């Protein structure tokens, strides 16, 4: 078993104490992953800078989605410490510790047998393989990064592999405003044969994000 010598908060002096104090001031605590850098404070500063850039800076991925991805990667790497760390952050968004526990246990049990990575708009699923397809925090939300043409191709592919209904949530963009692509889609002649509706839901994970789009055959 590997062992890494660390310097605890009450032992820290000089530069290390300053770095520790800054982290505790900003985050309210000092995690063990930071303490393993205690023999070289400069690496701790750079580690924190990288972490903040990846998890907190503006990008095409929401913080919630980043934490979900981090849990999957951590579980795949068998890093229970990392799983717990990112699960704690995800709890801030999901507000349901039991839901997070079930998600982690399910991924651990089934892995890629149930969670299959796909790069849309193309998939190798057969026609009508699924009864319902759920799209969460992807389409519409990132309208500044994903144009309408790609939205359309993805939805057409989902219609091919789904026998009953597609549900897309939320229908707002990152600014919390209704995506301009919603009306474009609803008036697209290529979807005239489908029933498209917008429905209120009982949950709101982001500002104004309390509606979903349902598309049926």
C-alpha beads as a LAMMPS data file, in Angstrom:
LAMMPS data file: protein, C-alpha beads

217 atoms
216 bonds

1 atom types
1 bond types

-500.0 500.0 xlo xhi
-500.0 500.0 ylo yhi
-500.0 500.0 zlo zhi

Masses

1 110.0

Atoms # bond

1 1 1 0.000 0.000 0.000
2 1 1 1.425 3.372 -1.020
3 1 1 2.039 5.980 1.679
4 1 1 2.565 9.687 1.022
5 1 1 4.032 11.881 3.739
6 1 1 1.883 14.971 4.349
7 1 1 2.040 18.096 6.467
8 1 1 -1.179 18.803 8.381
9 1 1 -2.682 22.259 8.844
10 1 1 -1.418 22.656 12.412
11 1 1 2.146 21.816 11.309
12 1 1 2.280 24.088 8.274
13 1 1 4.651 27.039 8.146
14 1 1 5.721 29.729 5.699
15 1 1 4.576 29.315 2.084
16 1 1 2.650 26.120 2.816
17 1 1 0.662 27.766 5.617
18 1 1 -0.215 30.660 3.308
19 1 1 -1.447 28.264 0.618
20 1 1 -3.432 26.232 3.145
21 1 1 -5.026 29.387 4.583
22 1 1 -6.014 30.588 1.099
23 1 1 -7.654 27.239 0.212
24 1 1 -9.526 27.036 3.524
25 1 1 -10.678 30.643 3.133
26 1 1 -12.053 29.962 -0.363
27 1 1 -13.459 26.444 0.107
28 1 1 -14.135 26.214 3.835
29 1 1 -11.953 23.132 4.306
30 1 1 -8.746 21.456 3.209
31 1 1 -9.196 18.148 1.391
32 1 1 -6.742 15.275 1.568
33 1 1 -6.056 15.501 -2.159
34 1 1 -4.523 18.916 -1.469
35 1 1 -2.465 17.697 1.490
36 1 1 -0.564 15.190 -0.656
37 1 1 1.067 18.221 -2.327
38 1 1 2.188 19.637 1.021
39 1 1 5.870 18.851 0.432
40 1 1 5.728 20.975 -2.723
41 1 1 3.229 23.851 -2.265
42 1 1 3.726 25.067 -5.847
43 1 1 2.182 21.868 -7.231
44 1 1 -0.781 22.378 -4.880
45 1 1 -1.392 25.863 -6.277
46 1 1 -1.205 24.605 -9.863
47 1 1 -3.446 21.609 -9.047
48 1 1 -6.097 23.944 -7.647
49 1 1 -5.802 26.272 -10.656
50 1 1 -6.318 23.363 -13.064
51 1 1 -9.270 22.059 -11.043
52 1 1 -10.977 25.461 -10.956
53 1 1 -10.458 25.952 -14.688
54 1 1 -11.952 22.567 -15.561
55 1 1 -14.869 22.584 -13.127
56 1 1 -15.821 26.237 -12.720
57 1 1 -14.868 28.150 -15.870
58 1 1 -17.393 28.845 -18.620
59 1 1 -17.627 26.019 -21.139
60 1 1 -20.070 23.977 -23.199
61 1 1 -20.737 21.702 -20.220
62 1 1 -22.770 22.601 -17.136
63 1 1 -21.187 22.119 -13.703
64 1 1 -23.766 19.417 -12.952
65 1 1 -22.798 17.484 -16.071
66 1 1 -19.081 17.871 -15.290
67 1 1 -19.577 16.389 -11.830
68 1 1 -21.633 13.506 -13.268
69 1 1 -18.875 12.745 -15.786
70 1 1 -16.282 12.973 -13.004
71 1 1 -18.166 10.371 -10.963
72 1 1 -18.301 7.963 -13.913
73 1 1 -14.581 8.418 -14.639
74 1 1 -13.699 8.052 -10.944
75 1 1 -15.730 4.869 -10.650
76 1 1 -14.144 3.478 -13.794
77 1 1 -10.733 4.196 -12.227
78 1 1 -11.851 2.550 -8.949
79 1 1 -11.107 5.756 -7.030
80 1 1 -13.642 5.770 -4.198
81 1 1 -12.165 8.955 -2.764
82 1 1 -12.787 10.781 -6.055
83 1 1 -16.287 9.308 -6.349
84 1 1 -17.210 10.633 -2.914
85 1 1 -15.686 14.033 -3.639
86 1 1 -17.621 14.570 -6.868
87 1 1 -20.793 12.993 -5.462
88 1 1 -20.748 15.609 -2.704
89 1 1 -20.571 18.346 -5.335
90 1 1 -23.319 16.740 -7.434
91 1 1 -25.551 16.569 -4.372
92 1 1 -25.706 20.374 -4.461
93 1 1 -27.586 20.088 -7.785
94 1 1 -29.560 16.870 -7.370
95 1 1 -30.552 17.424 -3.720
96 1 1 -31.018 13.660 -3.405
97 1 1 -28.261 11.533 -1.856
98 1 1 -30.195 8.297 -2.451
99 1 1 -30.456 9.081 -6.162
100 1 1 -26.698 9.634 -6.380
101 1 1 -26.025 6.401 -4.470
102 1 1 -28.261 4.413 -6.840
103 1 1 -26.570 5.984 -9.873
104 1 1 -23.086 5.059 -8.613
105 1 1 -24.099 1.511 -7.662
106 1 1 -25.849 0.972 -10.989
107 1 1 -22.857 2.177 -12.994
108 1 1 -20.525 -0.002 -10.915
109 1 1 -22.704 -3.066 -11.526
110 1 1 -23.455 -2.648 -15.227
111 1 1 -20.768 -0.295 -16.593
112 1 1 -20.723 -0.070 -20.377
113 1 1 -23.271 -2.887 -20.653
114 1 1 -25.937 -0.348 -19.694
115 1 1 -24.117 2.976 -20.129
116 1 1 -23.075 2.979 -23.756
117 1 1 -21.057 5.926 -25.107
118 1 1 -22.438 7.275 -28.385
119 1 1 -21.356 10.217 -30.552
120 1 1 -24.574 11.588 -32.016
121 1 1 -25.989 12.257 -34.551
122 1 1 -25.011 8.684 -35.520
123 1 1 -25.597 5.580 -33.406
124 1 1 -25.541 1.828 -33.971
125 1 1 -28.837 1.199 -32.168
126 1 1 -31.512 -0.565 -34.219
127 1 1 -34.808 1.016 -35.263
128 1 1 -37.261 1.438 -32.367
129 1 1 -34.828 -0.127 -29.909
130 1 1 -36.098 2.126 -27.109
131 1 1 -39.620 3.002 -26.054
132 1 1 -38.681 6.395 -24.603
133 1 1 -35.516 8.458 -25.041
134 1 1 -34.566 11.106 -22.499
135 1 1 -32.274 14.020 -23.356
136 1 1 -31.038 15.870 -20.288
137 1 1 -29.083 19.160 -20.232
138 1 1 -27.778 18.897 -23.780
139 1 1 -30.039 19.987 -26.629
140 1 1 -31.321 23.594 -26.517
141 1 1 -29.198 24.326 -23.435
142 1 1 -26.062 24.703 -25.560
143 1 1 -27.588 26.509 -28.530
144 1 1 -24.503 28.756 -28.758
145 1 1 -22.337 25.688 -29.333
146 1 1 -24.678 23.317 -31.182
147 1 1 -26.425 24.791 -34.234
148 1 1 -29.931 23.931 -35.390
149 1 1 -28.746 21.585 -38.139
150 1 1 -27.013 19.362 -35.582
151 1 1 -30.021 19.577 -33.224
152 1 1 -32.213 18.364 -36.071
153 1 1 -29.927 15.484 -37.041
154 1 1 -29.705 14.281 -33.440
155 1 1 -33.484 14.393 -32.952
156 1 1 -34.096 12.574 -36.235
157 1 1 -31.700 9.847 -35.110
158 1 1 -33.481 9.634 -31.756
159 1 1 -36.810 9.308 -33.566
160 1 1 -35.369 6.423 -35.568
161 1 1 -34.324 4.464 -32.500
162 1 1 -37.337 5.408 -30.320
163 1 1 -40.771 3.839 -30.785
164 1 1 -42.898 6.116 -28.624
165 1 1 -41.578 9.420 -27.260
166 1 1 -38.542 11.658 -26.924
167 1 1 -38.329 13.982 -23.923
168 1 1 -35.916 16.920 -23.919
169 1 1 -35.184 18.841 -20.704
170 1 1 -34.698 21.714 -20.157
171 1 1 -35.642 23.894 -23.137
172 1 1 -33.782 26.986 -21.948
173 1 1 -30.251 28.059 -22.839
174 1 1 -27.387 28.732 -20.433
175 1 1 -28.772 32.232 -19.783
176 1 1 -32.021 30.761 -18.483
177 1 1 -33.945 31.980 -21.529
178 1 1 -36.160 29.837 -23.756
179 1 1 -33.977 28.560 -26.581
180 1 1 -34.684 30.164 -29.948
181 1 1 -34.340 26.705 -31.488
182 1 1 -37.537 25.473 -29.786
183 1 1 -39.852 27.426 -32.096
184 1 1 -37.646 26.638 -35.095
185 1 1 -38.033 22.934 -34.407
186 1 1 -41.771 23.128 -33.773
187 1 1 -42.307 24.798 -37.165
188 1 1 -39.923 22.569 -39.136
189 1 1 -41.860 20.789 -41.905
190 1 1 -39.702 17.676 -41.525
191 1 1 -41.434 17.076 -38.182
192 1 1 -45.012 17.590 -39.408
193 1 1 -45.823 13.920 -38.843
194 1 1 -44.754 14.128 -35.211
195 1 1 -46.627 15.541 -32.240
196 1 1 -44.459 18.164 -30.532
197 1 1 -45.507 19.757 -27.262
198 1 1 -43.997 21.662 -24.348
199 1 1 -45.010 20.548 -20.865
200 1 1 -44.488 21.957 -17.381
201 1 1 -42.537 19.773 -14.948
202 1 1 -42.341 19.763 -11.153
203 1 1 -38.591 20.341 -10.942
204 1 1 -36.326 23.263 -11.811
205 1 1 -32.557 22.665 -11.714
206 1 1 -31.744 26.053 -13.235
207 1 1 -33.465 29.409 -13.721
208 1 1 -36.700 29.038 -15.754
209 1 1 -35.820 25.411 -16.484
210 1 1 -39.201 23.933 -15.554
211 1 1 -40.425 22.805 -18.979
212 1 1 -39.633 19.876 -21.246
213 1 1 -40.341 19.122 -24.886
214 1 1 -42.097 15.892 -25.804
215 1 1 -41.895 14.535 -29.364
216 1 1 -44.049 11.533 -30.273
217 1 1 -44.528 9.499 -33.422

Bonds

1 1 1 2
2 1 2 3
3 1 3 4
4 1 4 5
5 1 5 6
6 1 6 7
7 1 7 8
8 1 8 9
9 1 9 10
10 1 10 11
11 1 11 12
12 1 12 13
13 1 13 14
14 1 14 15
15 1 15 16
16 1 16 17
17 1 17 18
18 1 18 19
19 1 19 20
20 1 20 21
21 1 21 22
22 1 22 23
23 1 23 24
24 1 24 25
25 1 25 26
26 1 26 27
27 1 27 28
28 1 28 29
29 1 29 30
30 1 30 31
31 1 31 32
32 1 32 33
33 1 33 34
34 1 34 35
35 1 35 36
36 1 36 37
37 1 37 38
38 1 38 39
39 1 39 40
40 1 40 41
41 1 41 42
42 1 42 43
43 1 43 44
44 1 44 45
45 1 45 46
46 1 46 47
47 1 47 48
48 1 48 49
49 1 49 50
50 1 50 51
51 1 51 52
52 1 52 53
53 1 53 54
54 1 54 55
55 1 55 56
56 1 56 57
57 1 57 58
58 1 58 59
59 1 59 60
60 1 60 61
61 1 61 62
62 1 62 63
63 1 63 64
64 1 64 65
65 1 65 66
66 1 66 67
67 1 67 68
68 1 68 69
69 1 69 70
70 1 70 71
71 1 71 72
72 1 72 73
73 1 73 74
74 1 74 75
75 1 75 76
76 1 76 77
77 1 77 78
78 1 78 79
79 1 79 80
80 1 80 81
81 1 81 82
82 1 82 83
83 1 83 84
84 1 84 85
85 1 85 86
86 1 86 87
87 1 87 88
88 1 88 89
89 1 89 90
90 1 90 91
91 1 91 92
92 1 92 93
93 1 93 94
94 1 94 95
95 1 95 96
96 1 96 97
97 1 97 98
98 1 98 99
99 1 99 100
100 1 100 101
101 1 101 102
102 1 102 103
103 1 103 104
104 1 104 105
105 1 105 106
106 1 106 107
107 1 107 108
108 1 108 109
109 1 109 110
110 1 110 111
111 1 111 112
112 1 112 113
113 1 113 114
114 1 114 115
115 1 115 116
116 1 116 117
117 1 117 118
118 1 118 119
119 1 119 120
120 1 120 121
121 1 121 122
122 1 122 123
123 1 123 124
124 1 124 125
125 1 125 126
126 1 126 127
127 1 127 128
128 1 128 129
129 1 129 130
130 1 130 131
131 1 131 132
132 1 132 133
133 1 133 134
134 1 134 135
135 1 135 136
136 1 136 137
137 1 137 138
138 1 138 139
139 1 139 140
140 1 140 141
141 1 141 142
142 1 142 143
143 1 143 144
144 1 144 145
145 1 145 146
146 1 146 147
147 1 147 148
148 1 148 149
149 1 149 150
150 1 150 151
151 1 151 152
152 1 152 153
153 1 153 154
154 1 154 155
155 1 155 156
156 1 156 157
157 1 157 158
158 1 158 159
159 1 159 160
160 1 160 161
161 1 161 162
162 1 162 163
163 1 163 164
164 1 164 165
165 1 165 166
166 1 166 167
167 1 167 168
168 1 168 169
169 1 169 170
170 1 170 171
171 1 171 172
172 1 172 173
173 1 173 174
174 1 174 175
175 1 175 176
176 1 176 177
177 1 177 178
178 1 178 179
179 1 179 180
180 1 180 181
181 1 181 182
182 1 182 183
183 1 183 184
184 1 184 185
185 1 185 186
186 1 186 187
187 1 187 188
188 1 188 189
189 1 189 190
190 1 190 191
191 1 191 192
192 1 192 193
193 1 193 194
194 1 194 195
195 1 195 196
196 1 196 197
197 1 197 198
198 1 198 199
199 1 199 200
200 1 200 201
201 1 201 202
202 1 202 203
203 1 203 204
204 1 204 205
205 1 205 206
206 1 206 207
207 1 207 208
208 1 208 209
209 1 209 210
210 1 210 211
211 1 211 212
212 1 212 213
213 1 213 214
214 1 214 215
215 1 215 216
216 1 216 217
